[in-house]
């Protein structure tokens, strides 16, 4: 046998004898653990008694991590008692109280006077009212169907509207057009009535119909509010970081709206409009 043939043969045999490396790359991703939605009270004030797809896969802490405590507050349906009326001026004053307390972390970046959010110690916020059951009257300026967020387990759940919040800007008057002069209220995907859609809420913005929103008072410590009537990049527009989140009840005025008002649920209003 010629020398070069022997060399080729030995090379092939050695290569065959060596252990083959697996082409499959090992995964370092943490497997998402499905969690059912549980509440700390026996009788949560869910908007609907019917369960929804997220209820069996995404718990109160959402994706967890640094936002676990804040997510739990966003998913709290246990506020009780008679709803306390809250005004836009109240939202403004609450924001001022937080801004005056350097011990409360909030914002999307560290500053010279405070650490950025999310606030993991919610006690100072609870002392200001977070967790109270409140009711706000106003007008819908715009409704948006949200996408994946930590509160609803991010991208670990299907990217479908049924698994995400509905973000609603509520303003004090029917003529207001700047979101920076409003506040945010959020419809959670948990136990959400079928009629609670961004499209149906947006109809209220078009018709300038007064609404009444009842739910859990919450402080969104991961963002910053508008300044000088302008929103900060990457932050939802509103003058106060205090929200109603989640919404327990969403009502529409049908008569005597300048007085006490005659109110129906959004579900009934939607059904009546369809007839």
N, C-alpha and C positions, 0 to 999 in steps of 0.2 A: 504494500500500500504506500502511495506517495505521502511524503511528510505533511504536505498541506491538507490532504484529505483526512489524515489522522488528527490534525489539529481541529478541523471543523467538526469531526465526529465527537471528539472529547468535549468540545464546547457545548454541543447539543445535549450530550448525556449529562453534563454537570448542571446545565440549566434545568433539565427535567428533574434532577434530584433535589434541587433547592425547594424549600417550602414556598408555596404560592401565597402571595399576599392577597387578602380579600379586597375586592374592588368596592365593596360596600362600606361607605364611610359611617363611622359611628355618630350617632345623634347626641348632641348635648342639650337639646331642648327639653325643658321640663314639661312633662305631660300634664295637661290641664285636668284638674279634678273637678268634676261636676258637683255642684252644691245646690240643694234645694233652698228656696227662699223661706227663711224662718223669721219670726218676729218675737220680740221680748214680751209681748202682751198676749192675752188669751183671745181678744176680739179686735184684731186690726181693722182699721177703717179703709179697707180696700175700695177702690172706685167701682169694682165689679166683683161679685162673688165667684164669677167664672175664672178658672185658671187660664193662664196664657203660656205659650211655649217657654219663655225664660224662667218661669217659676220652678221648673224641675232641674235646671242646669246652672243657674247663676244665683249665688247667695248674696246676702246683704253687703259683704265686703268686696263684691265684684272681683276684679283681678288681683286685689290685695296689694301688697307692697306698701309704699309710702302713703298711698291714698286709701288704705283699708279703713281707717277710722272715719275719714270724710265720706267714703262711699257708704258706710253703714248709716251715716246721718241722712244721706240722699235716699236711702231705701227704707226709711223709718215711717211706718204707717200706724204708729202707736200713740200719736198725740191725742189727748182726750179733753173733755170739757166743752163748754160753749166756745165757739170760735170768737177770737178777739178781733174786732174791726181794726184794720191797719191801713194807713194812708200813705200816699207817696211822700209826704213830709216825714212820716215815721221812718220810712226806708232811708231817707236822707240823714236823719238824726242818728240812726243806727250805724250808718257808715262812718259818720263823724266820730262816734264813740270808739269804733274799732281803730280808726286812724290815729286817735289820741293815745292808744295803748300800745307801746312798743313791744310788749310781751306777747302779742298775738301775731303769729306768723301769717303773712299773706302776700300775694303777688307772685309774678313769674320769674323774679330775679331778686337776689340779695341787694339791699341798699345799705347806706351808712347807719341807718337807725333800726333796721329790722331784718330778720331772716325771711326768705321767701316761703311760700306755702308748699304743700298743704299743712294746715295746723293739725297736729296730732293730738294736742291737748285741747279738747273742746270745752273744757270747764268755763273759761272766761266768756266764751260765746254763748254757752247755755245760761250764764248769769245775765247776759244781755237779751236773751229770749229765744235762742235757737232751741227748736223742739216744741215751741208753743204752737197751738192750733190757731191759725189766723185766717181772716177772710178779707179779700181785697176787691174793690170795685174799680173798673176801668174799661178800656177799649183795647181790642187786639190790634196791634200795628202790623205784625207779621208772625207767621208760624213756619217753622222749619223742621223737617224731618232730619234728625241727627244720624250720624254714622257711629262707627265703633268707638266706644269710650270705656275707660277703666271701670266706671260704676256699673256697667252692664257686661262686664267680662271681655271687653275689647274684641279682638279678632279670634277669640276662642269660641265664639258663638257664630251662627250664620249671619252673613252681612245682609240682613233683611230688615225692613222697617219694624216688624213685630218684635225685634230684639233690641231696639234703640229708643232713646228718649225723643219726645217732641218738644222742641225749644220754642217758647212763645214770648214775644215782647209785648208787654201790656203798658199802655200809656194813659195819662190822666184825662185826655180829651180826644174827641173824634177828629179834631183838626190837626193833631200832633203828627208830624212826619219824621221826626228824628228819633231813632232808637236810643240815643244817648239821654233822652229825657224820659225814658221808661225803665221798667224793671223786668226781670226774667221770672217766668213760672215754667215748670217742667212737668210734662206728663210722662210718668215712668212706664216702661213696657210691662211691668208686673200688674196683673189683674186689670189690664186696660180694656175698657168697653170697646166693642167693635166700631162704634161710631166716633171714637176719639182718634181722628186722623188729622194729619196736617192739612189736608185738603178741606175738611169740614171746618176746622178752626179758621182757616184762611178766608172762608166765606163770611165769617163774622167781621174780619178786617175790611172786606169789600163793602159790606152793608153798614159798617159803622154802628153795629149793635152793641149796647153795653153788656158787659159780662161780670160775673161774680165768681171769684176763685177762692176755694177753701183748701187749706192743706198745712203742711209742716214748714215752719219758718226755718230757713237754712242759710248759712254763710258760705259762699264759694271762695275759699281761701287760696285757690290756685291761680287766680287771675287778678287783673287790675281794672278799675272802672274807667269810664270816659273822663277826659280832662279837657276843659274848654269846649265842650260840645263835640269832641272828636274821640273816636275809639282808638285804643292802642293796638298795634299790629298783633294778630293772633289771639286777640281777646274779644269775647262777645261784647257788644255795645250795650251799656246800661250805666246809670249814674251811681248805682249802689250794688255792691256784691251780695247783698242780702236778697234771697229768693224765696219763693214758695216752691219747695221741692222735697217730696213729691206732692202732686195735686191729689187731694182726696175727692173733691167735687168741683165740677165745672158747670156753671149755670148761665143761662141766657135770659135777658130781660125781654118781656113781650108786651108790657103795658106799664104806665105810670113810672117810667124809668127815671124821671126827675125827682120822684118821691121814693117811697119804700120799694116800689117795683113789684111786678108780678114775674116770678122766675120759674123757668123750666130747665130741666137738665139738658145738656148738650145732645144727649142721645134722643130725647123726646123732640127737641127743636129740629134735629136733623131728619127724624122720621116725618115730622109734620111738613117740613119743606119738600120732602119727596112725594107727598100725596097730591 
